[in-house]
């Protein structure tokens, strides 16, 4: 019978995710990942025998699953479109800790000129998010082309606000983005 882990997989992935959010992939050495997780490097290797790439892949999968279960699930509810959009904004505030938490999709993205282990997962997650938002906007009465453009613009606004929040060390860009989403999406989607 093997030893019971000192930390649950979910808590471990959350801690490791903080390291990647704060340091990016390149800056997250195994020593720094061990420090952030509270485990020794040997324990990390035991749980992730393929090293840092496996750790980052599992952290990314965990983050994508969390996004799916919170932000995207709110867009797929049976509520009216305006209520789903409001729920998405509320979930974004929680998911990104009101703009205090960097986006893991961004922090694990590599330059466009290089293929990496994460690009397809990141692309799929973003496309799923945009499609769910587009469908909700169509149900609110926007024409398909307009719904697609609005969904793309909204996700770009969210992601850009997180980059600005991180770079400026201020949550103001994220807060402004959430207010703009409220005006541009929720208010427009309300039944008239």
ABEGO torsion letter per residue (X at the ends): XBBBBABBAAAAAAAAAAAAAAAEAAABBAAAAAAAAGBBAAAAAAABAAEAAAAAAAAAAAAAAAAAAAAAAAAABABBAAAAAAAAAAAAAAAAGGGABBBAAAAABBBAABBBAAAAAAAAAAAAAAAAAAAAAAAAGBBAAAAAAAAAAAAAAAAAAAAAAAAAGBAAAAAAAAAAAAAAAAAAABBX
